[in-house]
């Protein structure tokens, strides 16, 4: 009877050791996602809004009223959306923006033999599509941007000699190359980010027909400085 008792005791002791060892192994395995630090990633889609200022310089030229320049600045605001993809510390993405612009300028009179014309330029809408290339420092992204932009402009031409009666009122959409740069910050523990961005759109010359054969050619460009918020989805 001594041998079976010893065998039983040996089995019990071995079982206790195995259970204890297994419990020790389980105690060092962390629960998935608990206490583990993960690197921030910019990958994914986002939507947001922006506010800022837009200013433009326009060169007007005509055969019947000479040449003149105007510069005006105004408020702008709108929405944006895009997608980022992060590879190590580099981020590539695509972004589209649409903004309302309230920028208008009227000069007293254009140069000419008898000051026969007064232009009033109004910038209405701007839209851009661009590729963003950036470098990330964890939750801070520094990026450059290039693409294409469109701007809708309304031009009114009136004559002081005709008691400021508007002689022509035309609207035109113009486009050109876009370059820009900015910085974006992702708030820790949040899906929101904040950005500061500067963009420059160089547009093609646009010709407005006042009356045959009288035309006004406008050579515009648009600069934009905006702050914005994005929600990462």
C-alpha positions in Angstrom: 0.0 0.0 0.0 3.0 2.3 0.4 3.8 2.3 -3.3 0.3 3.4 -4.5 0.2 6.2 -1.9 3.6 7.5 -2.9 2.5 7.4 -6.6 -0.7 9.3 -5.8 1.3 11.9 -3.8 3.7 12.3 -6.7 0.9 12.9 -9.2 -0.7 15.5 -6.9 2.5 17.3 -6.5 3.2 17.3 -10.2 -0.3 18.6 -11.0 0.1 21.4 -8.5 3.4 22.4 -10.1 1.9 22.4 -13.6 -1.2 24.5 -12.5 1.1 26.9 -10.6 3.4 27.3 -13.6 0.5 27.8 -16.0 -1.0 30.4 -13.7 2.3 32.2 -13.7 2.5 32.2 -17.5 -1.0 33.6 -17.7 -0.2 36.4 -15.3 2.4 37.9 -17.6 0.2 37.9 -20.7 -1.4 41.4 -21.0 -5.0 41.7 -22.0 -5.2 42.7 -25.7 -5.1 46.5 -26.1 -4.6 47.1 -22.4 -1.6 49.0 -21.3 0.0 48.7 -24.8 1.1 51.9 -26.5 0.4 52.1 -30.2 2.0 54.6 -32.6 -0.3 57.3 -34.0 -1.4 56.8 -37.6 -2.7 59.4 -40.1 -4.1 56.8 -42.4 -7.8 57.1 -43.2 -10.5 59.5 -44.5 -11.5 62.8 -43.0 -14.0 65.7 -43.3 -13.8 69.2 -42.0 -14.3 72.9 -42.3 -12.1 76.0 -42.7 -12.1 79.8 -42.2 -9.7 82.4 -43.3 -8.8 85.2 -45.7 -8.3 85.4 -49.4 -6.6 88.1 -51.3 -6.0 88.6 -55.0 -4.1 90.9 -57.3 -5.6 91.6 -60.7 -4.2 93.4 -63.7 -6.8 94.8 -66.1 -5.9 95.8 -69.6 -7.9 97.3 -72.4 -7.4 99.2 -75.6 -10.1 101.8 -74.8 -9.4 102.5 -71.1 -5.8 101.7 -70.5 -4.2 99.4 -67.9 -4.7 99.3 -64.1 -4.2 97.0 -61.1 -6.3 96.2 -58.1 -5.7 94.2 -54.9 -8.4 93.2 -52.5 -8.8 91.0 -49.5 -11.9 89.3 -48.0 -13.3 86.6 -45.8 -13.6 83.0 -46.9 -14.9 79.8 -45.4 -15.9 76.4 -46.5 -15.5 72.6 -46.2 -12.8 70.1 -47.1 -12.4 66.3 -47.2 -9.8 63.8 -48.2 -7.8 60.7 -47.5 -4.3 60.1 -46.0 -2.1 57.1 -46.2 0.9 56.8 -44.0 4.1 54.9 -44.9 6.6 54.9 -42.0 7.0 58.7 -41.3 5.7 59.8 -44.7 2.1 60.7 -45.5 0.6 60.9 -49.0 -3.0 62.1 -49.5 -5.6 63.7 -51.7 -7.8 66.6 -50.6 -10.7 68.6 -52.1 -11.9 72.0 -50.8 -14.8 74.3 -51.6 -15.0 77.8 -50.2 -17.2 80.9 -50.4 -15.3 84.1 -50.8 -16.5 87.6 -49.9 -13.8 89.8 -51.6 -14.8 92.8 -53.6 -13.0 95.9 -54.8 -14.0 98.9 -56.8 -11.5 101.6 -57.9 -12.6 105.2 -58.4 -11.9 105.1 -62.2 -9.6 103.4 -64.5 -6.9 105.3 -66.4 -8.0 106.5 -69.8 -8.6 109.6 -71.9 -11.7 110.7 -70.0 -11.9 108.1 -67.2 -14.6 106.3 -69.0 -14.8 103.1 -67.0 -14.9 101.9 -63.4 -14.4 98.2 -62.7 -15.8 96.3 -59.6 -14.4 92.8 -59.1 -16.1 90.3 -56.9 -14.7 86.9 -56.0 -17.5 84.4 -55.3 -16.3 80.8 -55.0 -13.1 78.9 -55.0 -12.6 75.1 -55.3 -9.3 73.1 -55.2 -8.2 69.5 -55.6 -4.7 68.7 -54.6 -2.2 66.0 -53.5 -0.7 66.4 -50.1 2.9 65.1 -49.4 4.0 65.3 -45.8 6.3 64.1 -43.0 4.9 63.3 -39.6 6.3 63.7 -36.1 3.9 61.4 -34.4 0.7 63.5 -34.1 2.1 66.5 -36.0 2.1 66.6 -39.8 4.0 69.0 -42.0 2.9 68.9 -45.6 3.2 70.5 -49.0 0.3 70.6 -51.5 0.0 70.9 -55.3 -2.9 70.5 -57.7 -5.5 72.7 -59.5 -7.9 75.4 -58.4 -11.0 77.1 -59.8 -12.4 80.5 -59.0 -15.7 82.1 -59.9 -15.4 85.9 -60.5 -18.1 88.5 -61.2 -17.0 91.7 -62.9 -19.1 94.8 -63.2 -18.0 97.7 -65.5 -19.7 101.1 -65.1 -19.1 104.6 -66.4 -19.0 107.7 -64.1 -20.0 109.8 -67.0 -23.3 107.8 -67.2 -24.2 108.4 -63.6 -22.6 105.0 -62.6 -25.0 103.0 -64.7 -23.6 99.5 -65.0 -22.8 98.9 -68.7 -21.8 95.2 -68.3 -22.1 92.5 -65.7 -20.4 89.2 -66.4 -19.4 86.1 -64.4 -16.7 83.8 -65.3 -15.0 80.7 -63.9 -11.2 80.6 -64.1 -8.6 78.0 -63.1 -4.9 77.4 -62.7 -2.2 75.6 -60.9 -2.2 75.3 -57.1 0.7 75.2 -54.7 0.6 75.3 -50.9 1.9 74.2 -47.6 0.7 73.7 -44.0 0.9 72.0 -40.7 -1.7 69.8 -39.0 -2.0 68.7 -35.3 -3.9 65.7 -34.1 -5.3 66.1 -30.6 -4.3 63.1 -28.3 -7.2 60.8 -27.6 -9.5 62.5 -30.1 -10.6 62.1 -33.7 -10.2 65.9 -34.3 -7.2 67.6 -35.9 -6.4 71.3 -36.4 -4.5 72.8 -39.4 -3.0 76.0 -40.7 -2.6 76.2 -44.4 -1.4 78.7 -47.2 -2.4 78.2 -50.8 -1.6 80.1 -54.0 -3.6 79.7 -57.3 -2.2 81.2 -60.5 -5.0 81.5 -63.0 -5.1 82.1 -66.8 -5.9 85.4 -68.3 -9.6 85.9 -68.8 -11.2 88.2 -71.4 -14.5 90.0 -70.9 -16.4 91.5 -73.8 -17.7 94.9 -72.9 -19.0 95.7 -76.4 -17.6 94.7 -79.7 -14.8 95.3 -80.3 -14.1 96.6 -76.8 -12.8 94.0 -74.3 -11.1 93.9 -70.9 -8.5 91.3 -70.1 -8.0 90.3 -66.5 -4.8 88.6 -65.2 -5.6 87.3 -61.7 -4.1 85.3 -58.9 -5.5 84.2 -55.6 -3.8 83.7 -52.2 -5.5 82.0 -49.3 -4.5 81.7 -45.6 -6.9 79.3 -43.7 -7.3 77.6 -40.4 -9.4 74.5 -40.2 -10.6 71.5 -38.3 -10.8 67.9 -39.5 -12.7 64.9 -38.1 -10.8 61.6 -38.8 -13.2 58.7 -39.6 
